[in-house]
Every structure is written in C-alpha cells, then in structure tokens.
Amino acid sequence: MSEDGSQTFRAAPVKPPVGFDMLDQIDVRVGTIEAVEDVAGSKKLVRLCVNFGDHKRNILAGMKGERENPREIVGRQALFVVNLEPKRMAGEVSEGILFDIGYADGIVPALAVPEKQVPNGARVG
C-alpha cells in the first residue's frame, strides 16, 4: 500500500511489437456520448448512444459495476474503435468498443478522452 492507502500499481509487461500496418487497420474515432441506458437483463452492460458526427451508433459497455452512476458520462467525448465486427451481447448488438483505461489492469476504469473538444468523428492517428 502507498502512503495514501491505495494499492501500489504495477504495470503489465509491454506486449510484443506489431507493425504500423496493423495499427493502421484499427479505426479509432472521437464520439460524444449522448445517452447511457440500461441493457435489460444484464448486470454489467449499458448501451451508449454515441454521436460520430455523420452518424450515431449503439455501443455496449460493461460499466454498471464500475461507476456509481454510469449516466455521469453523458455529454462527454471519448475514444471508440468503430471498425470491429458487430458483436451480440445480452440480446443486443454493439457497433464498436469504448476505449477505457485501467480495466485490463484491475483498476477502476477511466475514459480515454481527447485533450480538448474536437469534431465528432475525428480519427486518432
């Protein structure tokens, strides 16, 4: 434990290198979260309605147990992978994935957000 009572964080080992061509295949875009709704029958999932400027998408995220109030992110911009194959979860389809920081490391996740307001649909890279 650190002096403030929190657990000491240990970073995971860096994954093996990938080529820039592989990274270029991933389409990461900025979107504004316009709504957060419960997914019926799921203890973890919420449905994010995300505005990407020229279109909107529903993206499912498992944040019910991670945040006291998942709706606190309404109106926030965040980063999303938008070119994944749609995935069916809890009877609904997710059209992308929210980038968050910390989940894979077992810490309370935080949104990956742009430094300042940018147009919805702006690409990373």
MIGU-750601 format. One line per 5 residues: their letters; for each residue z, x negated, y of N, C-alpha, C, O. Coordinates in Angstrom, 3 decimals. Each point is the difference from the previous one (the first is absolute). Layout:
<nodes>
A = Z:X:Y:Z:X:Y:Z:X:Y:Z:X:Y; ...
</nodes>
This chain:
<nodes>
MSEDG = 0.000:-0.833:-1.185:0.000:0.833:1.185:0.000:-0.879:1.251:0.604:-1.072:0.029; -1.291:1.551:0.989:-0.024:-0.721:1.262:1.196:0.428:0.849:0.765:0.881:-0.393; -0.611:-1.504:1.548:1.148:0.284:0.860:0.054:1.451:0.440:1.087:0.539:0.212; -2.265:0.119:-0.066:-0.003:1.395:0.456:0.199:0.989:-1.154:-0.047:1.210:0.218; 0.270:-1.709:-1.451:0.264:0.857:-1.144:-1.237:0.408:-0.770:0.111:0.650:-1.039
SQTFR = -1.288:-1.015:1.522:-1.222:0.353:-0.715:-0.276:-1.016:-1.095:0.501:-1.124:0.038; -1.301:1.532:-1.014:-0.363:-0.913:-1.068:-0.938:-1.071:0.536:-0.789:0.246:0.912; 0.885:-1.429:-1.487:-0.894:-1.080:0.380:-1.360:0.258:-0.627:-0.100:0.240:-1.204; -0.928:-0.289:2.005:-1.357:0.266:-0.470:-0.622:-1.281:-0.514:0.092:-1.052:0.633; -0.727:1.154:-1.792:-0.752:-1.116:-0.565:-1.443:0.440:-0.165:-0.293:0.954:-0.720
AAPVK = -0.592:-1.649:1.387:-1.412:0.354:-0.074:-0.546:-0.259:-1.402:0.362:-0.980:-0.651; -1.233:1.867:0.201:-0.668:-0.162:-1.288:-0.992:-1.156:0.098:-0.451:-0.336:1.095; 0.109:-0.272:-2.225:-1.016:-1.062:0.020:-1.330:0.545:0.522:-0.314:1.175:-0.187; -0.450:-2.028:0.833:-1.310:0.380:0.510:-0.931:0.224:-1.190:0.002:-0.778:-0.953; -0.789:1.839:1.016:-0.940:0.320:-1.075:-1.121:-1.031:-0.036:-0.205:-0.725:0.974
PPVGF = -0.531:0.650:-2.099:-1.112:-0.957:-0.100:-1.061:0.264:1.066:-0.168:1.142:0.428; -0.547:-2.174:0.005:-1.031:0.159:1.035:-1.130:0.934:-0.443:-0.344:0.078:-1.179; -0.218:0.623:2.159:-1.197:0.817:-0.202:-1.037:-0.444:1.023:0.346:-0.552:1.045; -1.593:0.791:-1.342:-1.066:-0.361:0.924:-0.089:0.969:1.167:0.418:1.153:-0.107; -0.959:-1.622:1.214:-0.170:0.850:1.177:-0.894:1.191:-0.314:0.153:1.063:0.602
DMLDQ = -1.099:-1.231:-1.551:-0.871:1.115:-0.358:0.800:1.161:-0.585:-0.344:1.161:0.223; 1.406:-1.462:-0.968:0.831:1.058:-0.569:0.767:0.716:1.110:0.091:1.227:0.006; 0.447:-1.980:0.911:0.734:0.589:1.119:-0.915:0.881:0.839:0.422:1.044:0.496; -1.665:-1.462:-0.339:-0.959:0.751:0.805:-0.343:1.349:-0.623:-0.531:0.873:0.687; 0.821:-0.687:-1.962:-0.283:1.267:-0.676:1.025:1.081:0.334:-0.275:1.188:-0.169
IDVRV = 1.449:-1.589:0.638:1.069:0.956:0.289:-0.155:0.496:1.434:-0.052:-0.794:0.939; -0.020:2.111:-0.780:-0.183:0.613:1.321:1.349:0.514:0.501:0.474:1.054:-0.424; 0.133:-1.816:1.330:1.288:0.361:0.592:-0.258:0.498:1.409:-0.650:-0.671:0.802; 1.169:1.858:-0.508:-0.230:0.618:1.313:1.294:0.542:0.591:0.974:0.268:-0.703; -1.005:-0.121:2.011:1.116:0.600:0.734:-0.210:1.507:0.049:-1.103:0.481:0.258
GTIEA = 2.175:0.248:-0.510:-0.032:1.455:0.130:1.305:0.492:0.584:1.040:-0.645:-0.126; -1.114:1.811:0.776:1.204:0.624:0.544:0.474:1.077:-0.960:-0.771:0.868:-0.410; 2.037:-0.932:0.059:0.604:0.985:-0.903:0.281:1.258:0.816:0.856:-0.001:0.885; -1.587:1.076:-1.191:0.131:1.231:0.768:0.984:0.986:-0.611:0.560:0.839:0.706; -0.345:-0.934:-2.021:0.940:0.906:-0.662:0.539:-0.666:-1.253:-0.677:-0.809:-0.635
VEDVA = 1.910:1.163:0.293:0.641:-0.441:-1.243:0.544:1.256:-0.656:0.841:0.698:0.568; -1.334:-0.415:-1.782:0.392:1.222:-0.703:0.475:-0.335:-1.402:-0.479:-0.952:-0.616; 1.419:1.738:0.115:0.468:-0.175:-1.372:-1.120:0.328:-0.978:-0.830:0.870:0.265; 0.811:-1.566:-1.391:-0.899:0.321:-1.107:0.825:0.809:-0.989:0.998:-0.486:-0.532; -1.419:1.723:0.289:0.740:0.904:-0.880:0.198:-0.629:-1.377:-0.939:-0.530:-0.594
GSKKL = 2.160:0.596:0.102:0.311:-0.486:-1.338:0.204:-1.498:-0.106:0.221:-0.500:-1.102; -0.287:-0.240:2.205:0.186:-1.443:-0.051:1.295:-0.387:0.707:0.300:0.492:1.087; 0.460:-1.380:-1.721:1.246:-0.488:0.593:-0.239:-1.173:0.931:0.886:-0.356:0.778; -2.086:-0.267:-0.838:-0.285:-1.191:0.792:-1.100:0.192:1.038:0.086:-0.532:1.107; -1.123:1.294:-1.466:-1.222:0.014:0.814:0.045:0.914:1.209:0.562:1.094:-0.033
VRLCV = -1.175:-1.582:1.102:-0.338:0.821:1.159:-1.498:-0.156:0.249:-0.611:-0.998:-0.380; 0.039:2.010:1.027:-1.415:-0.026:0.368:-0.086:-0.357:1.479:0.550:0.694:0.856; -1.250:-1.789:-0.572:-0.250:-0.394:1.382:-1.379:0.503:0.395:-0.976:-0.268:-0.700; 0.878:0.985:1.796:-1.305:0.353:0.566:-0.283:-1.071:1.043:0.710:-0.109:1.000; -1.757:-0.684:-1.240:-0.264:-1.176:0.830:-1.331:0.147:0.714:-1.014:0.332:-0.614
NFGDH = 1.025:-0.581:1.911:-1.200:0.067:0.836:-0.591:-1.399:0.124:0.641:-0.914:0.519; -1.890:0.759:-1.009:-0.711:-1.274:0.095:-1.096:0.040:1.058:-0.945:-0.787:-0.059; 1.059:1.680:1.011:-0.966:0.078:1.097:-1.168:0.902:-0.322:-0.143:1.067:0.596; -0.698:-1.482:-1.534:-1.170:0.810:-0.347:0.271:0.950:-1.161:-0.852:0.827:-0.322; 2.020:-0.926:-0.312:0.369:0.899:-1.088:1.504:-0.081:-0.245:0.686:-0.899:0.487
KRNIL = -0.198:1.873:-1.260:1.406:0.019:-0.397:0.072:-0.052:-1.511:-0.915:0.444:-0.694; 2.014:-0.990:0.187:0.221:-0.091:-1.442:1.433:0.348:-0.337:0.915:-0.154:0.809; -0.750:0.636:-2.049:1.334:0.172:-0.562:0.312:-1.224:-0.844:-0.760:-0.361:-0.898; 1.876:-0.265:1.194:0.434:-1.182:-0.740:1.424:0.252:-0.466:0.883:0.314:0.799; -0.670:-0.454:-2.100:1.331:0.214:-0.570:0.796:-1.294:0.038:-0.527:-1.078:-0.278
AGMKG = 1.789:1.197:0.623:0.882:-1.167:0.075:1.358:0.375:-0.587:0.511:1.091:0.254; 0.063:-1.986:-1.028:1.290:0.246:-0.649:1.162:-0.384:0.884:0.715:-0.958:-0.293; -0.515:1.690:1.370:1.041:-0.415:0.951:1.156:0.985:0.145:0.835:-0.170:0.888; -0.767:1.184:-1.728:1.117:0.954:0.124:1.356:-0.674:-0.149:0.918:0.296:0.764; -0.774:-1.196:-1.729:1.288:-0.658:-0.206:0.204:-1.229:0.858:1.090:-0.572:0.014
ERENP = -2.138:0.153:0.714:0.075:-1.224:0.794:0.486:0.247:1.419:0.552:-0.897:0.637; -0.754:2.096:-0.147:0.353:0.336:1.387:0.812:1.281:0.012:-0.271:0.929:-0.760; 1.255:-0.890:1.618:0.792:1.219:0.139:-0.886:1.150:0.467:0.132:1.130:-0.470; -1.043:-1.433:1.407:-0.914:1.011:0.531:-1.418:-0.564:0.034:-0.376:-0.649:0.976; -0.417:0.882:-2.023:-1.366:-0.535:-0.009:-0.855:0.475:1.183:-0.972:-0.662:0.365
REIVG = 1.327:1.788:0.227:-0.788:0.525:1.126:0.155:-0.840:1.273:-0.714:0.224:0.978; 1.635:-1.181:-0.986:0.200:-0.852:1.176:-1.225:-0.863:0.313:-0.092:-0.560:1.092; -0.851:0.446:-2.037:-1.179:-0.839:0.233:-1.184:0.787:0.565:-1.055:-0.579:0.261; 1.216:1.887:-0.069:-1.067:0.798:0.603:-0.296:-0.550:1.393:0.911:-0.248:0.790; -2.199:0.062:-0.505:-0.424:-0.530:1.293:-0.152:-1.511:0.017:-0.505:-0.558:0.975
RQALF = 0.932:-0.114:-2.037:-0.082:-1.459:-0.057:-1.337:-0.444:-0.580:-0.557:0.659:-0.878; 0.053:-1.773:1.374:-1.159:-0.633:-0.619:0.497:-0.920:-1.098:1.086:-0.572:0.093; -1.901:0.434:-1.144:0.340:-0.890:-1.105:-1.295:-0.493:-0.634:-1.091:0.451:0.349; 1.233:-1.387:-1.288:-1.149:-0.556:-0.715:-0.136:0.677:-1.357:0.990:0.265:-0.681; -2.246:0.012:0.298:-0.312:0.681:-1.247:-1.200:-0.661:-0.656:-0.922:-0.440:0.687
VVNLE = 0.931:0.367:-2.024:-1.196:-0.380:-0.750:-0.751:1.306:-0.238:0.549:0.944:-0.568; -1.821:-0.893:1.010:-0.741:1.262:-0.045:-1.141:0.021:-1.015:-0.640:1.038:-0.175; 0.370:-2.158:-0.497:-1.120:0.016:-0.948:0.431:-0.115:-1.458:-0.760:-0.486:-0.837; 1.962:0.926:0.536:0.426:0.096:-1.395:-0.558:1.287:-0.599:-0.248:0.969:0.719; 0.052:-0.961:-2.034:-0.397:1.238:-0.653:1.115:1.024:0.193:1.176:-0.356:-0.071
PKRMA = -1.524:1.627:0.316:1.043:1.030:0.129:0.876:0.012:-1.250:-0.481:-0.205:-1.114; 1.779:0.451:1.322:0.946:-0.006:-1.116:0.767:1.317:-0.026:0.539:0.443:1.014; -0.500:0.174:-2.195:0.729:1.256:-0.168:1.457:-0.309:-0.345:0.292:-0.742:-0.937; 0.610:1.331:1.718:1.438:-0.148:-0.229:0.663:1.345:0.273:-0.283:0.646:1.008; 1.157:-0.235:-1.904:0.753:1.254:0.164:-0.925:1.172:0.322:0.351:0.879:0.787
GEVSE = -1.529:-0.873:-1.399:-0.935:1.105:0.193:-0.807:-0.053:1.283:-0.769:0.921:0.274; 0.922:-1.974:0.521:-0.756:-0.145:1.249:-0.772:-1.304:-0.030:0.265:-0.873:-0.825; -1.228:0.745:1.736:-0.827:-1.194:0.060:0.353:-0.805:1.243:0.076:0.539:1.104; 0.138:-1.842:-1.300:0.241:-0.918:1.105:-1.304:-0.727:0.298:-0.654:-0.522:-0.902; 0.283:0.495:2.186:-1.271:-0.592:0.427:0.187:-1.359:0.667:-0.731:-0.342:0.929
GILFD = 1.696:-0.423:-1.394:0.274:-1.324:0.552:1.426:-0.385:-0.298:0.696:0.660:-0.772; -0.269:-1.756:1.406:1.375:-0.462:-0.213:0.553:-0.539:1.315:-0.686:-0.691:0.753; 1.931:1.024:-0.508:0.719:-0.482:1.176:0.472:-1.416:-0.261:0.571:-0.287:-1.052; -0.809:-0.601:2.009:0.577:-1.336:-0.082:1.438:0.098:0.482:0.257:0.472:1.107; 0.660:-0.909:-1.918:1.366:-0.144:0.489:0.525:-1.362:-0.421:-0.542:-0.645:-0.897
IGYAD = 1.581:0.232:1.547:0.543:-1.338:-0.201:1.361:0.135:-0.662:0.867:0.715:0.502; -0.675:-1.393:-1.622:1.304:-0.066:-0.617:0.158:0.717:-1.321:0.856:-0.382:-0.798; -1.653:1.416:0.536:0.176:0.780:-1.227:-0.051:-0.884:-1.242:0.867:0.099:-0.868; -1.879:-0.965:0.778:-0.166:-0.863:-1.185:1.169:-0.977:-0.160:0.233:-0.516:-1.093; 0.491:0.266:2.169:1.129:-0.925:-0.038:1.344:0.708:-0.150:1.050:-0.641:0.030
GIVPA = -1.084:1.948:-0.191:1.236:0.739:-0.215:0.836:0.206:1.244:1.198:0.264:-0.099; -1.807:-0.378:1.272:0.730:0.281:1.239:-0.553:1.285:0.616:-1.094:0.441:-0.353; 1.840:0.148:1.258:-0.450:1.232:0.630:-1.302:-0.287:0.738:-0.041:-0.862:0.879; -1.023:1.580:-1.233:-1.305:-0.282:0.597:-0.074:0.322:1.487:0.692:0.883:0.507; -1.552:-1.628:0.168:-0.325:0.220:1.403:-1.515:0.148:0.098:-0.735:-0.621:-0.769
LAVPE = 0.274:1.422:1.690:-1.439:0.156:0.187:-0.628:-1.293:0.504:0.600:-0.720:0.800; -1.808:0.429:-1.270:-0.806:-1.081:0.576:-0.780:0.642:1.136:-0.837:0.873:-0.230; 1.109:-1.303:1.450:-0.563:0.669:1.182:-0.702:-1.003:0.906:0.333:-1.186:0.005; -1.319:1.675:0.770:-0.624:-0.899:0.973:0.988:-0.342:1.117:0.914:0.768:0.301; -1.118:-1.912:0.290:0.859:-0.489:1.095:-0.025:0.931:1.206:1.011:0.164:0.683
KQVPN = -2.160:0.442:-0.420:-0.153:0.930:1.117:-0.913:1.129:-0.448:-0.646:-0.099:-1.043; 0.588:1.151:1.811:-0.860:1.135:-0.306:-1.457:-0.462:-0.047:-0.468:-0.685:0.909; -0.240:1.060:-1.966:-1.422:-0.304:-0.151:-0.701:1.283:-0.424:0.659:0.946:-0.432; -1.997:-0.895:0.548:-0.705:1.233:-0.409:0.189:0.262:-1.493:-0.044:-0.922:-0.814; 0.255:2.192:0.468:0.060:0.382:-1.412:-1.310:-0.371:-0.669:-1.076:0.209:0.560
GARVG = 1.174:-0.757:-1.752:-1.182:-0.434:-0.744:-0.333:-1.470:0.194:-0.877:-0.531:-0.682; 1.578:-0.143:1.620:-0.255:-1.436:0.207:0.304:-0.752:-1.289:0.995:0.273:-0.672; -1.865:-1.227:0.334:0.127:-0.764:-1.239:0.863:-1.228:0.195:0.074:-0.564:1.092; 0.578:0.160:-2.172:0.767:-1.241:-0.031:-0.966:-1.115:-0.384:-0.853:0.178:-0.869; 0.990:-1.307:1.510:-0.818:-1.156:-0.369:-1.019:-0.374:1.025:-0.750:-0.957:-0.196
</nodes>
